[in-house]
Every structure is written in structure tokens, then in C-alpha cells.
Amino acid sequence: MTRLLIVIPTLNEAAHIADVLTSVCGFPAAGQAMIVVADGGSTDATRDIVHRSAAQDARIRLIDNPGRLQSAAVNLAVAQFGDQAEWLLRMDAHSHYPQDFADVLLAEAAATGADSVVVSMDARGEGFWQKAIAAAQNSRLGNGGSAHRLAGKGAWVDHGHHALMRISAFRAVGGYDEAFSHNEDAELDHRLGRAGFRIWLTGRTRLVYVPRSSLALLMRQYQAFGRGRRRNLSKHGARPGMRQAVVALLAPALALAVLAPVGWIFTLPLLGWMAICLAGGISIALAERSLAGLPAGFFAGAMHLAWSVGFWREWLAGRRPSKGGLRHG
């Protein structure tokens, strides 16, 4: 049996996939691994690059992912090749990994008995604006202290950025819910925990994430995150945590500014938000010793605002009268 099944979902990743495959093929633990690139219909050179790599390395397979989503990609790869492996390693084409990444994860699983080993993320950008976005995502203002966004010692957690998972555990809970385009990892972690499986956040390795390069793309991403979180809560009949509830209230609070002609007091949430963004940017710039940190405070605020908008959009969509059929998620 192949011990490790490595799955890389792709969609138009020509700029990154060659480097990721080179990195993965160099993992010592990947010597006998199967490396599956599940492509969601790329229209750039992604598939050609993977075909060339597969011609040079028999471990690499390219499969079509008609579902296009990452959740569908991983489910499909496990359905086709999961019988041949013990562990699933999910990797992102938009990230960079240390050479011992897979080896450390397997060692952590063996040492802790964990069914899933998740990792922290470190955002790094190129150019002034992308560096500012990365600084926002790495800051406590931007990430709210999420465990998988912070470096630290290993710990048992309820959720983290997905990396290594025991295939038997993945299958036992039914894999990813393909109704989720975002937040599918947190939704799966909820079912893993409920089924008695344990998730370990390692402090021994982490990945480098390449963030979005513009404010528009960043806000679109975080609005999708907000919608995914609302769908997750609805599916499981759960309530948001304190941190999530505070962020969810941001969009309605800022919307009160439209009542400014009635009274200046309605502008206080907007003014307070702007002040926090400004102070946060100064703090990040001082900590990073970079001018790119100055706009980072406003990028962090934009991330939270977009998340809040997505959260309420999904809530409103879920309350609309059904036109027939089932609503999933």
C-alpha cells in the first residue's frame, strides 16, 4: 500500500503549479507517494505543465474535476485512489512548502496519534500592495488570533488549515461537503470532532501562503469566507463564537452611517472602525518596520467588512422562500 496520497486541486495555476510539483516531488516522504493533480477546467497552461511533469515522474497523475471546487477535487481523488493509501495530504497550488513538510506531518501524527494534523499559515506577498495584504492577514487585527494563523507550540484544536488526514477518518465522516465553496475545511473538522477524531495543530512546520494581490480580490475572497461560515453554522444548528459574532455585526453597524442626517451619533461606528484601521496600520508598520504596514490596517478592516457582508448575504438567502427542490448546506 502507498502510504501517502497527495492531492493538489488546481484551476488556472500555471504561474505556481510547476514550483509546487517540484517541491512535492522532493519531499523525502513522497518517495512512494501518489501525487494527484485534480484540475477544475483550467484554461491557461496548467494542464500542459502537469502533463510534462507527469511524463518525467510516474508518481504524478492528472485527473479532471468536473465539480471545479477544491472540496470536489479532494473527494474525487480519494474515491479513485484512496484504497491505495493510508494518509491524505491536501496541498494548495498557491502556497510554498518546506522540504521536510510531509515528513514532519507524518512524524507528528505518529507521535500524537492524531487523525488529522493541521498547520499554521504565513502570508507573504510580492510588491507593495500584496505585502500590505499579507501583513494584514498575519496580524492579530486581521486574523483575530486564529490558531492556524499564528505560530506557536503544538496543540489540540477544533479546526486548522488542512494538511494531513487519515483516509479512514476522512471516509468515516463522508469527506468534504461539496455544497461548500469556502469553509469546507471547518465544516469537515466539525464532523471529525463530533465523530471522536482528534485534530493536532503542529508547531514544527508551516506553509507560506500567497495572498490576493488587490483589494477587490481580497474582499471577494473574504465575502465568500463569510458566506461559508454562515452556511456552516446553519447546517449544524450552531451559533457563532464571540469573535465571529463581533465581526458579523460590523456591516450592519457601519450601515448606520446612512442615518447621519438624522443624527451624528449614527456615524460613530464608522468613525470608530476607521480609527481602529488607522491605529492598526501604524502598529503593523512599526512591528514590520515597513511602510507596507500602514495600509494593512485598512486591508484588515476591509477583510472583516467583506466577511460580515458575506455572512448576512448567506443568512438572507437562507431565509428566502424556496422555489422548490432541496437546499443543501
BADREN-274041 format. One record per residue (C-alpha): residue number from 1; chain; x, y, z. Coordinates in nm, 2 decimals. Each point is the difference from the previous one (the first is absolute). Example, Ala and Ser with C-alpha at 12.3 -4.5 7.8 and 13.67 -1.06 7.14 Angstrom:
{n->1; chain->A; px->1.23; py->-0.45; pz->0.78}
{n->2; chain->A; px->0.14; py->0.34; pz->-0.07}
% end
This chain:
{n->1; chain->A; px->0.00; py->0.00; pz->0.00}
{n->2; chain->A; px->0.12; py->0.35; pz->-0.08}
{n->3; chain->A; px->0.02; py->0.18; pz->0.33}
{n->4; chain->A; px->-0.07; py->0.35; pz->-0.13}
{n->5; chain->A; px->-0.25; py->0.14; pz->-0.25}
{n->6; chain->A; px->0.08; py->0.36; pz->-0.08}
{n->7; chain->A; px->-0.28; py->0.20; pz->-0.16}
{n->8; chain->A; px->0.04; py->0.34; pz->-0.16}
{n->9; chain->A; px->-0.32; py->0.17; pz->-0.13}
{n->10; chain->A; px->0.06; py->0.25; pz->-0.28}
{n->11; chain->A; px->-0.18; py->0.25; pz->-0.21}
{n->12; chain->A; px->0.21; py->0.23; pz->-0.22}
{n->13; chain->A; px->0.32; py->-0.04; pz->0.21}
{n->14; chain->A; px->0.26; py->0.02; pz->-0.28}
{n->15; chain->A; px->0.20; py->0.26; pz->0.19}
{n->16; chain->A; px->0.05; py->-0.23; pz->0.30}
{n->17; chain->A; px->-0.06; py->-0.37; pz->-0.08}
{n->18; chain->A; px->0.34; py->-0.08; pz->-0.13}
{n->19; chain->A; px->0.17; py->0.13; pz->0.32}
{n->20; chain->A; px->-0.25; py->-0.19; pz->0.22}
{n->21; chain->A; px->0.06; py->-0.33; pz->-0.19}
{n->22; chain->A; px->0.37; py->0.04; pz->0.02}
{n->23; chain->A; px->-0.03; py->0.06; pz->0.38}
{n->24; chain->A; px->-0.23; py->-0.29; pz->0.05}
{n->25; chain->A; px->0.21; py->-0.25; pz->-0.20}
{n->26; chain->A; px->0.30; py->0.10; pz->0.21}
{n->27; chain->A; px->-0.17; py->-0.10; pz->0.33}
{n->28; chain->A; px->0.19; py->-0.30; pz->0.15}
{n->29; chain->A; px->-0.34; py->-0.14; pz->0.11}
{n->30; chain->A; px->-0.13; py->0.02; pz->-0.35}
{n->31; chain->A; px->0.24; py->-0.27; pz->-0.13}
{n->32; chain->A; px->-0.28; py->-0.25; pz->-0.05}
{n->33; chain->A; px->-0.29; py->0.24; pz->0.01}
{n->34; chain->A; px->-0.27; py->0.06; pz->-0.26}
{n->35; chain->A; px->-0.03; py->0.36; pz->-0.10}
{n->36; chain->A; px->-0.33; py->0.10; pz->-0.15}
{n->37; chain->A; px->-0.07; py->0.33; pz->-0.16}
{n->38; chain->A; px->-0.38; py->0.04; pz->-0.03}
{n->39; chain->A; px->-0.07; py->0.27; pz->-0.25}
{n->40; chain->A; px->-0.33; py->0.19; pz->-0.01}
{n->41; chain->A; px->0.02; py->0.10; pz->-0.36}
{n->42; chain->A; px->0.30; py->0.23; pz->-0.03}
{n->43; chain->A; px->0.01; py->0.22; pz->-0.31}
{n->44; chain->A; px->0.36; py->0.10; pz->0.04}
{n->45; chain->A; px->0.31; py->-0.22; pz->-0.03}
{n->46; chain->A; px->-0.06; py->-0.19; pz->0.33}
{n->47; chain->A; px->-0.09; py->-0.33; pz->-0.16}
{n->48; chain->A; px->0.29; py->0.01; pz->-0.25}
{n->49; chain->A; px->0.24; py->0.07; pz->0.28}
{n->50; chain->A; px->-0.13; py->-0.30; pz->0.20}
{n->51; chain->A; px->0.00; py->-0.23; pz->-0.30}
{n->52; chain->A; px->0.37; py->0.09; pz->-0.06}
{n->53; chain->A; px->0.08; py->-0.07; pz->0.37}
{n->54; chain->A; px->-0.19; py->-0.33; pz->-0.01}
{n->55; chain->A; px->0.20; py->-0.11; pz->-0.30}
{n->56; chain->A; px->0.31; py->0.04; pz->0.21}
{n->57; chain->A; px->-0.13; py->-0.14; pz->0.33}
{n->58; chain->A; px->-0.23; py->-0.30; pz->0.01}
{n->59; chain->A; px->-0.13; py->0.10; pz->0.35}
{n->60; chain->A; px->-0.19; py->0.29; pz->-0.15}
{n->61; chain->A; px->-0.36; py->-0.05; pz->-0.13}
{n->62; chain->A; px->-0.23; py->0.26; pz->-0.16}
{n->63; chain->A; px->-0.38; py->-0.05; pz->0.04}
{n->64; chain->A; px->-0.29; py->0.22; pz->-0.10}
{n->65; chain->A; px->-0.21; py->0.16; pz->0.27}
{n->66; chain->A; px->-0.34; py->0.07; pz->-0.15}
{n->67; chain->A; px->-0.12; py->0.15; pz->0.34}
{n->68; chain->A; px->0.27; py->0.27; pz->-0.03}
{n->69; chain->A; px->0.01; py->0.06; pz->0.37}
{n->70; chain->A; px->0.29; py->-0.11; pz->0.23}
{n->71; chain->A; px->-0.24; py->-0.21; pz->0.21}
{n->72; chain->A; px->-0.11; py->-0.19; pz->-0.31}
{n->73; chain->A; px->0.36; py->-0.04; pz->-0.12}
{n->74; chain->A; px->0.12; py->-0.17; pz->0.33}
{n->75; chain->A; px->-0.32; py->-0.22; pz->0.02}
{n->76; chain->A; px->0.06; py->-0.12; pz->-0.36}
{n->77; chain->A; px->0.37; py->-0.08; pz->0.06}
{n->78; chain->A; px->-0.08; py->-0.19; pz->0.32}
{n->79; chain->A; px->-0.28; py->-0.19; pz->-0.18}
{n->80; chain->A; px->0.23; py->-0.11; pz->-0.28}
{n->81; chain->A; px->0.33; py->-0.06; pz->0.19}
{n->82; chain->A; px->-0.08; py->0.00; pz->0.37}
{n->83; chain->A; px->0.00; py->-0.38; pz->0.02}
{n->84; chain->A; px->0.37; py->0.00; pz->-0.08}
{n->85; chain->A; px->0.11; py->0.24; pz->0.28}
{n->86; chain->A; px->-0.02; py->0.05; pz->0.38}
{n->87; chain->A; px->0.04; py->0.37; pz->0.01}
{n->88; chain->A; px->-0.14; py->0.29; pz->-0.20}
{n->89; chain->A; px->0.21; py->0.32; pz->-0.04}
{n->90; chain->A; px->-0.19; py->0.29; pz->-0.14}
{n->91; chain->A; px->0.21; py->0.27; pz->-0.15}
{n->92; chain->A; px->-0.07; py->0.34; pz->-0.16}
{n->93; chain->A; px->0.14; py->0.10; pz->-0.33}
{n->94; chain->A; px->0.02; py->0.36; pz->0.13}
{n->95; chain->A; px->0.24; py->-0.07; pz->0.28}
{n->96; chain->A; px->0.36; py->-0.09; pz->0.08}
{n->97; chain->A; px->0.12; py->-0.29; pz->0.22}
{n->98; chain->A; px->0.32; py->-0.08; pz->0.18}
{n->99; chain->A; px->0.18; py->-0.31; pz->-0.12}
{n->100; chain->A; px->-0.07; py->-0.20; pz->0.31}
{n->101; chain->A; px->-0.37; py->0.09; pz->0.01}
{n->102; chain->A; px->-0.15; py->-0.34; pz->-0.06}
{n->103; chain->A; px->0.26; py->-0.18; pz->0.22}
{n->104; chain->A; px->-0.07; py->0.23; pz->0.29}
{n->105; chain->A; px->-0.38; py->-0.05; pz->-0.03}
{n->106; chain->A; px->0.03; py->-0.38; pz->-0.01}
{n->107; chain->A; px->0.24; py->0.01; pz->0.30}
{n->108; chain->A; px->-0.25; py->0.22; pz->0.19}
{n->109; chain->A; px->-0.29; py->-0.24; pz->-0.08}
{n->110; chain->A; px->0.21; py->-0.29; pz->0.13}
{n->111; chain->A; px->0.11; py->0.18; pz->0.31}
{n->112; chain->A; px->-0.35; py->0.13; pz->0.10}
{n->113; chain->A; px->-0.23; py->-0.26; pz->-0.14}
{n->114; chain->A; px->-0.19; py->0.28; pz->-0.18}
{n->115; chain->A; px->-0.25; py->-0.08; pz->-0.28}
{n->116; chain->A; px->0.07; py->0.34; pz->-0.16}
{n->117; chain->A; px->0.30; py->0.22; pz->0.02}
{n->118; chain->A; px->-0.06; py->0.36; pz->-0.09}
{n->119; chain->A; px->0.25; py->0.29; pz->-0.05}
{n->120; chain->A; px->0.04; py->0.37; pz->0.05}
{n->121; chain->A; px->0.02; py->0.24; pz->-0.30}
{n->122; chain->A; px->0.24; py->0.29; pz->-0.06}
{n->123; chain->A; px->-0.11; py->0.23; pz->-0.28}
{n->124; chain->A; px->0.27; py->0.16; pz->-0.21}
{n->125; chain->A; px->-0.05; py->0.23; pz->-0.29}
{n->126; chain->A; px->0.20; py->0.16; pz->-0.29}
{n->127; chain->A; px->-0.03; py->0.37; pz->-0.07}
{n->128; chain->A; px->-0.12; py->0.27; pz->0.24}
{n->129; chain->A; px->-0.38; py->-0.07; pz->0.00}
{n->130; chain->A; px->0.03; py->-0.38; pz->0.02}
{n->131; chain->A; px->0.25; py->0.04; pz->0.29}
{n->132; chain->A; px->-0.26; py->0.22; pz->0.17}
{n->133; chain->A; px->-0.27; py->-0.26; pz->-0.04}
{n->134; chain->A; px->0.24; py->-0.27; pz->0.13}
{n->135; chain->A; px->0.08; py->0.22; pz->0.30}
{n->136; chain->A; px->-0.37; py->0.05; pz->0.07}
{n->137; chain->A; px->-0.06; py->-0.38; pz->-0.01}
{n->138; chain->A; px->0.29; py->-0.07; pz->0.22}
{n->139; chain->A; px->-0.10; py->0.25; pz->0.26}
{n->140; chain->A; px->-0.23; py->-0.06; pz->0.30}
{n->141; chain->A; px->-0.22; py->0.29; pz->-0.13}
{n->142; chain->A; px->-0.05; py->-0.19; pz->-0.32}
{n->143; chain->A; px->-0.02; py->-0.36; pz->0.12}
{n->144; chain->A; px->-0.16; py->0.05; pz->0.33}
{n->145; chain->A; px->0.24; py->-0.23; pz->0.17}
{n->146; chain->A; px->-0.10; py->-0.31; pz->-0.20}
{n->147; chain->A; px->0.22; py->-0.29; pz->0.11}
{n->148; chain->A; px->0.09; py->-0.10; pz->-0.35}
{n->149; chain->A; px->0.12; py->0.35; pz->-0.09}
{n->150; chain->A; px->0.24; py->0.02; pz->0.29}
{n->151; chain->A; px->0.33; py->-0.17; pz->0.06}
{n->152; chain->A; px->0.03; py->-0.19; pz->0.33}
{n->153; chain->A; px->0.04; py->-0.33; pz->0.17}
{n->154; chain->A; px->-0.21; py->-0.30; pz->-0.09}
{n->155; chain->A; px->-0.35; py->-0.03; pz->0.13}
{n->156; chain->A; px->-0.32; py->-0.19; pz->-0.03}
{n->157; chain->A; px->-0.25; py->0.22; pz->-0.19}
{n->158; chain->A; px->-0.35; py->-0.01; pz->-0.14}
{n->159; chain->A; px->0.11; py->0.14; pz->-0.34}
{n->160; chain->A; px->0.31; py->0.09; pz->-0.20}
{n->161; chain->A; px->0.13; py->0.03; pz->-0.35}
{n->162; chain->A; px->-0.03; py->-0.34; pz->-0.16}
{n->163; chain->A; px->0.31; py->-0.20; pz->-0.07}
{n->164; chain->A; px->0.03; py->-0.37; pz->0.10}
{n->165; chain->A; px->-0.30; py->-0.22; pz->0.08}
{n->166; chain->A; px->-0.06; py->-0.37; pz->0.05}
{n->167; chain->A; px->-0.20; py->-0.12; pz->-0.30}
{n->168; chain->A; px->-0.20; py->-0.23; pz->0.22}
{n->169; chain->A; px->-0.11; py->0.30; pz->0.21}
{n->170; chain->A; px->-0.07; py->0.20; pz->-0.31}
{n->171; chain->A; px->-0.22; py->-0.27; pz->-0.14}
{n->172; chain->A; px->-0.17; py->-0.08; pz->0.33}
{n->173; chain->A; px->-0.16; py->0.35; pz->0.01}
{n->174; chain->A; px->-0.08; py->0.01; pz->-0.37}
{n->175; chain->A; px->0.28; py->0.23; pz->-0.13}
{n->176; chain->A; px->-0.05; py->0.36; pz->-0.09}
{n->177; chain->A; px->-0.35; py->0.14; pz->-0.05}
{n->178; chain->A; px->0.01; py->0.12; pz->-0.36}
{n->179; chain->A; px->-0.28; py->0.25; pz->0.06}
{n->180; chain->A; px->0.28; py->0.22; pz->0.16}
{n->181; chain->A; px->0.22; py->0.20; pz->-0.23}
{n->182; chain->A; px->0.17; py->0.15; pz->0.31}
{n->183; chain->A; px->0.02; py->-0.10; pz->0.37}
{n->184; chain->A; px->-0.02; py->-0.37; pz->-0.11}
{n->185; chain->A; px->0.30; py->-0.08; pz->0.22}
{n->186; chain->A; px->-0.16; py->0.14; pz->0.32}
{n->187; chain->A; px->-0.32; py->-0.18; pz->-0.09}
{n->188; chain->A; px->0.18; py->-0.33; pz->-0.03}
{n->189; chain->A; px->0.19; py->0.07; pz->0.32}
{n->190; chain->A; px->-0.33; py->0.04; pz->0.18}
{n->191; chain->A; px->-0.11; py->-0.35; pz->-0.11}
{n->192; chain->A; px->0.34; py->-0.15; pz->0.08}
{n->193; chain->A; px->-0.02; py->0.14; pz->0.35}
{n->194; chain->A; px->-0.36; py->-0.12; pz->0.05}
{n->195; chain->A; px->0.10; py->-0.34; pz->-0.11}
{n->196; chain->A; px->0.28; py->-0.02; pz->0.25}
{n->197; chain->A; px->0.30; py->0.06; pz->-0.23}
{n->198; chain->A; px->0.28; py->0.22; pz->0.13}
{n->199; chain->A; px->0.17; py->0.30; pz->-0.17}
{n->200; chain->A; px->0.35; py->0.10; pz->0.08}
{n->201; chain->A; px->0.14; py->0.34; pz->-0.09}
{n->202; chain->A; px->0.38; py->-0.05; pz->-0.05}
{n->203; chain->A; px->0.25; py->0.27; pz->0.10}
{n->204; chain->A; px->0.28; py->-0.17; pz->-0.18}
{n->205; chain->A; px->-0.08; py->0.10; pz->-0.36}
{n->206; chain->A; px->-0.22; py->0.25; pz->-0.19}
{n->207; chain->A; px->-0.07; py->0.11; pz->-0.35}
{n->208; chain->A; px->0.05; py->0.32; pz->-0.18}
{n->209; chain->A; px->-0.32; py->0.13; pz->-0.15}
{n->210; chain->A; px->-0.01; py->0.24; pz->-0.30}
{n->211; chain->A; px->-0.29; py->0.25; pz->0.07}
{n->212; chain->A; px->-0.22; py->0.18; pz->-0.25}
{n->213; chain->A; px->0.16; py->0.29; pz->-0.18}
{n->214; chain->A; px->-0.27; py->0.26; pz->0.01}
{n->215; chain->A; px->-0.27; py->0.14; pz->0.23}
{n->216; chain->A; px->-0.28; py->-0.12; pz->-0.23}
{n->217; chain->A; px->0.13; py->-0.36; pz->-0.01}
{n->218; chain->A; px->0.06; py->0.01; pz->0.38}
{n->219; chain->A; px->-0.36; py->0.12; pz->0.07}
{n->220; chain->A; px->-0.15; py->-0.26; pz->-0.23}
{n->221; chain->A; px->0.20; py->-0.27; pz->0.17}
{n->222; chain->A; px->-0.11; py->0.10; pz->0.35}
{n->223; chain->A; px->-0.36; py->0.05; pz->-0.10}
{n->224; chain->A; px->0.01; py->-0.36; pz->-0.11}
{n->225; chain->A; px->0.15; py->-0.10; pz->0.34}
{n->226; chain->A; px->-0.28; py->0.18; pz->0.18}
{n->227; chain->A; px->-0.27; py->-0.18; pz->-0.21}
{n->228; chain->A; px->0.17; py->-0.33; pz->0.06}
{n->229; chain->A; px->0.01; py->0.06; pz->0.38}
{n->230; chain->A; px->-0.37; py->0.09; pz->0.01}
{n->231; chain->A; px->-0.08; py->-0.31; pz->-0.21}
{n->232; chain->A; px->0.21; py->-0.21; pz->0.24}
{n->233; chain->A; px->-0.19; py->0.13; pz->0.30}
{n->234; chain->A; px->-0.34; py->-0.05; pz->-0.16}
{n->235; chain->A; px->0.09; py->-0.36; pz->-0.10}
{n->236; chain->A; px->0.09; py->-0.10; pz->0.35}
{n->237; chain->A; px->-0.25; py->0.22; pz->0.19}
{n->238; chain->A; px->0.29; py->0.18; pz->0.18}
{n->239; chain->A; px->0.06; py->0.35; pz->0.12}
{n->240; chain->A; px->0.30; py->0.22; pz->-0.10}
{n->241; chain->A; px->0.27; py->0.04; pz->0.26}
{n->242; chain->A; px->0.06; py->0.33; pz->0.16}
{n->243; chain->A; px->0.27; py->0.11; pz->-0.25}
{n->244; chain->A; px->-0.22; py->-0.10; pz->-0.29}
{n->245; chain->A; px->-0.30; py->0.18; pz->0.14}
{n->246; chain->A; px->0.19; py->0.32; pz->0.05}
{n->247; chain->A; px->0.12; py->-0.01; pz->-0.36}
{n->248; chain->A; px->-0.35; py->-0.09; pz->-0.13}
{n->249; chain->A; px->-0.14; py->0.32; pz->0.16}
{n->250; chain->A; px->0.25; py->0.22; pz->-0.19}
{n->251; chain->A; px->-0.20; py->0.05; pz->-0.32}
{n->252; chain->A; px->-0.33; py->0.09; pz->0.17}
{n->253; chain->A; px->0.19; py->0.23; pz->0.24}
{n->254; chain->A; px->0.17; py->0.19; pz->-0.29}
{n->255; chain->A; px->-0.33; py->0.02; pz->-0.19}
{n->256; chain->A; px->-0.14; py->0.22; pz->0.27}
{n->257; chain->A; px->0.21; py->0.28; pz->-0.15}
{n->258; chain->A; px->-0.28; py->0.05; pz->-0.26}
{n->259; chain->A; px->-0.20; py->0.14; pz->0.29}
{n->260; chain->A; px->0.25; py->0.28; pz->0.05}
{n->261; chain->A; px->-0.25; py->0.27; pz->-0.11}
{n->262; chain->A; px->-0.22; py->-0.11; pz->0.29}
{n->263; chain->A; px->0.28; py->0.02; pz->0.26}
{n->264; chain->A; px->0.38; py->0.00; pz->0.01}
{n->265; chain->A; px->0.00; py->-0.28; pz->0.25}
{n->266; chain->A; px->-0.08; py->-0.24; pz->-0.28}
{n->267; chain->A; px->0.35; py->0.07; pz->-0.14}
{n->268; chain->A; px->0.18; py->-0.12; pz->0.31}
{n->269; chain->A; px->0.04; py->-0.37; pz->-0.12}
{n->270; chain->A; px->0.15; py->0.12; pz->-0.33}
{n->271; chain->A; px->0.23; py->0.24; pz->0.17}
{n->272; chain->A; px->0.11; py->-0.26; pz->0.26}
{n->273; chain->A; px->0.07; py->-0.25; pz->-0.27}
{n->274; chain->A; px->0.21; py->0.25; pz->-0.20}
{n->275; chain->A; px->0.19; py->0.09; pz->0.32}
{n->276; chain->A; px->0.07; py->-0.37; pz->0.08}
{n->277; chain->A; px->0.12; py->-0.06; pz->-0.36}
{n->278; chain->A; px->0.23; py->0.30; pz->0.02}
{n->279; chain->A; px->0.14; py->-0.09; pz->0.34}
{n->280; chain->A; px->0.04; py->-0.36; pz->-0.12}
{n->281; chain->A; px->0.19; py->0.10; pz->-0.31}
{n->282; chain->A; px->0.24; py->0.21; pz->0.21}
{n->283; chain->A; px->0.06; py->-0.29; pz->0.24}
{n->284; chain->A; px->0.05; py->-0.24; pz->-0.28}
{n->285; chain->A; px->0.24; py->0.23; pz->-0.18}
{n->286; chain->A; px->0.21; py->0.04; pz->0.32}
{n->287; chain->A; px->0.00; py->-0.37; pz->0.06}
{n->288; chain->A; px->0.09; py->-0.08; pz->-0.36}
{n->289; chain->A; px->0.24; py->0.30; pz->-0.03}
{n->290; chain->A; px->-0.16; py->0.05; pz->-0.34}
{n->291; chain->A; px->-0.22; py->0.27; pz->-0.16}
{n->292; chain->A; px->-0.20; py->-0.28; pz->-0.15}
{n->293; chain->A; px->-0.15; py->-0.05; pz->0.35}
{n->294; chain->A; px->-0.17; py->0.34; pz->-0.01}
{n->295; chain->A; px->-0.29; py->-0.10; pz->-0.24}
{n->296; chain->A; px->0.00; py->-0.35; pz->0.16}
{n->297; chain->A; px->-0.23; py->0.13; pz->0.28}
{n->298; chain->A; px->-0.26; py->0.10; pz->-0.26}
{n->299; chain->A; px->0.04; py->-0.33; pz->-0.19}
{n->300; chain->A; px->-0.07; py->-0.18; pz->0.33}
{n->301; chain->A; px->-0.31; py->0.21; pz->0.04}
{n->302; chain->A; px->-0.11; py->-0.07; pz->-0.35}
{n->303; chain->A; px->0.05; py->-0.37; pz->0.05}
{n->304; chain->A; px->-0.23; py->0.01; pz->0.31}
{n->305; chain->A; px->-0.26; py->0.22; pz->-0.18}
{n->306; chain->A; px->-0.01; py->-0.24; pz->-0.30}
{n->307; chain->A; px->-0.03; py->-0.30; pz->0.23}
{n->308; chain->A; px->-0.30; py->0.17; pz->0.17}
{n->309; chain->A; px->-0.17; py->0.08; pz->-0.33}
{n->310; chain->A; px->0.04; py->-0.36; pz->-0.11}
{n->311; chain->A; px->-0.13; py->-0.13; pz->0.33}
{n->312; chain->A; px->-0.32; py->0.21; pz->-0.03}
{n->313; chain->A; px->-0.04; py->-0.07; pz->-0.37}
{n->314; chain->A; px->-0.01; py->-0.37; pz->0.07}
{n->315; chain->A; px->-0.23; py->0.05; pz->0.30}
{n->316; chain->A; px->-0.25; py->0.19; pz->-0.22}
{n->317; chain->A; px->0.03; py->-0.25; pz->-0.28}
{n->318; chain->A; px->-0.08; py->-0.28; pz->0.24}
{n->319; chain->A; px->-0.32; py->0.18; pz->0.12}
{n->320; chain->A; px->-0.14; py->0.05; pz->-0.35}
{n->321; chain->A; px->-0.30; py->-0.21; pz->-0.09}
{n->322; chain->A; px->0.10; py->-0.31; pz->-0.19}
{n->323; chain->A; px->-0.10; py->-0.03; pz->-0.36}
{n->324; chain->A; px->0.01; py->-0.38; pz->0.02}
{n->325; chain->A; px->0.26; py->-0.27; pz->0.04}
{n->326; chain->A; px->0.24; py->-0.05; pz->0.29}
{n->327; chain->A; px->0.24; py->0.26; pz->0.14}
{n->328; chain->A; px->0.33; py->-0.16; pz->0.09}
{n->329; chain->A; px->0.24; py->0.12; pz->0.27}
% end
